[in-house]
Amino acid sequence: MRIRPANPEDADWLDDCFAVGMGWPKPAGHFQRVLEQQAAGRLLLLLALDGDAYLGHCKLVWSPGYPGFHERGIPEIQDLNVIRSRRRQGVASRLLDAAEARIVKQSRLAGIGFGLYADYGAAQRLYILRGYVPDGHGLHYANEPLPPGAKCTVDDNLALYLVKQLR
């Protein structure tokens, strides 16, 4: 297994690999837009590969939309995905290792968030076991803090954000 940054010519291939490996597609042109953001220096898309076979990916967003990270200059690891057939084989950990190694060159803290329903259970456990702790700003919906008593939809926009001190 190797980890490498995505290249502009990977966009269509990534759309296809993701749809097959995950069993659901990203919106049309998703990876093209991500790679345009990478070309502009806003993020880095890391790929996990076995030979030439796609295993997963994650994004490193240098100036994330979540205010708790943006205001403190904390890069955020986002969109960590591993194809179903290769889960629980260390792919996500290798992607996180590579992301953290790049972040530590610019920041002593790495940020990450996760959704709060069962589909995120594996990610929730992995991040906690890797030393990520809640950032202390509570639940957010679409990057906005939820006040006490608020009601919201439990979907991908409901998140808890965590930080990790890097060495």
C-alpha positions in Angstrom: 0.0 0.0 0.0 1.2 3.5 -0.8 -0.1 7.0 -0.1 0.3 9.7 -2.7 -1.3 13.1 -3.5 -3.9 13.0 -6.3 -3.1 14.4 -9.7 -5.4 16.4 -11.9 -5.8 13.5 -14.4 -7.1 11.3 -11.6 -10.5 13.1 -11.4 -12.7 10.8 -13.6 -10.9 7.7 -12.4 -11.6 8.7 -8.8 -15.3 9.3 -9.5 -15.5 5.7 -11.0 -13.4 4.0 -8.3 -15.3 5.7 -5.5 -18.7 4.7 -6.8 -17.7 1.1 -7.3 -15.7 0.7 -4.1 -18.1 2.5 -1.8 -21.4 1.4 -3.5 -22.6 5.0 -3.9 -21.3 7.9 -6.1 -20.2 11.3 -5.1 -22.0 14.1 -6.9 -21.0 14.4 -10.6 -17.7 16.2 -11.0 -16.9 16.0 -7.2 -13.3 15.0 -7.6 -12.7 17.5 -10.5 -13.8 20.3 -8.1 -11.6 18.9 -5.3 -8.6 18.8 -7.6 -9.3 22.4 -8.7 -9.2 23.4 -5.1 -5.9 21.4 -4.7 -4.4 23.3 -7.7 -5.4 26.6 -6.0 -3.5 25.5 -2.8 -6.6 25.2 -0.6 -6.3 21.5 0.1 -4.4 18.3 -0.5 -6.2 15.1 -1.6 -4.3 12.0 -0.5 -5.0 8.7 -2.1 -4.3 5.2 -0.7 -3.4 2.7 -3.4 -2.5 -0.9 -3.7 -0.5 -0.9 -6.9 -2.8 1.1 -9.2 -6.0 0.1 -7.3 -7.9 2.7 -5.4 -8.3 1.9 -1.7 -9.5 5.3 -0.2 -8.7 8.9 0.2 -8.8 11.9 2.6 -8.5 15.6 2.2 -6.3 18.0 4.1 -8.0 21.4 4.2 -5.6 24.1 5.1 -8.1 26.8 6.0 -11.4 24.9 6.9 -14.9 26.4 7.1 -15.4 25.3 10.7 -14.7 28.5 12.7 -13.1 26.6 15.6 -10.3 25.5 13.3 -10.2 28.4 10.9 -9.8 31.0 13.6 -7.0 29.1 15.2 -5.2 28.1 11.9 -5.8 24.4 12.5 -5.8 22.3 9.3 -8.7 19.8 9.1 -8.6 16.3 7.8 -11.9 15.7 6.0 -13.7 13.1 3.9 -11.8 10.1 5.0 -13.1 7.1 3.0 -12.0 3.5 2.5 -13.6 1.1 0.1 -15.7 -1.5 1.9 -13.6 -4.5 0.9 -10.4 -3.0 2.5 -11.8 -1.7 5.8 -10.2 -2.8 9.1 -6.9 -3.4 7.3 -5.1 -0.2 8.3 -5.9 1.9 5.2 -7.5 4.7 7.2 -4.7 4.7 9.7 -2.1 5.0 6.9 -4.1 7.9 5.4 -4.2 9.6 8.8 -0.5 9.1 9.3 0.3 10.7 6.0 -2.1 13.6 6.7 -0.7 14.3 10.1 2.9 14.1 8.8 2.0 16.9 6.4 0.1 19.0 8.9 2.8 18.9 11.5 5.0 20.9 9.1 2.6 23.8 9.5 0.7 23.3 12.7 1.1 21.6 16.1 -2.6 20.7 16.0 -4.7 18.6 13.6 -8.4 18.9 13.4 -11.1 16.4 12.4 -14.8 16.1 12.7 -17.3 13.3 12.5 -21.0 12.9 12.1 -23.1 11.6 15.1 -25.1 8.7 13.7 -24.2 5.1 13.5 -22.6 5.3 10.0 -19.8 7.2 11.6 -19.2 4.7 14.4 -15.9 3.3 13.0 -14.6 6.8 12.4 -15.6 8.0 15.9 -13.7 5.1 17.5 -10.7 5.4 15.3 -10.2 9.2 15.9 -10.6 8.8 19.7 -8.2 5.8 19.7 -5.6 7.9 17.8 -5.7 10.7 20.4 -8.2 13.2 19.0 -10.3 14.9 21.7 -13.3 17.2 21.4 -12.3 20.8 20.8 -14.6 22.0 23.5 -17.0 23.9 21.3 -19.9 21.4 21.3 -22.1 20.3 18.5 -22.2 22.2 15.2 -24.7 22.0 12.4 -23.3 23.1 9.0 -20.4 24.8 10.9 -22.8 26.8 13.2 -22.8 26.1 16.9 -26.0 24.6 18.3 -27.3 26.3 21.4 -28.9 24.4 24.3 -32.4 23.2 23.4 -31.8 23.5 19.7 -33.4 21.0 17.4 -31.8 19.8 14.2 -31.8 17.1 11.6 -29.3 14.3 12.3 -27.5 14.1 9.0 -24.0 14.7 7.6 -24.1 18.3 8.7 -24.4 17.5 12.4 -20.8 17.2 13.7 -18.5 17.1 16.7 -15.0 18.5 16.0 -11.9 17.1 17.6 -8.2 18.2 17.8 -5.0 16.3 18.3 -1.6 17.6 19.5 1.0 16.6 17.0 4.6 15.9 17.9 
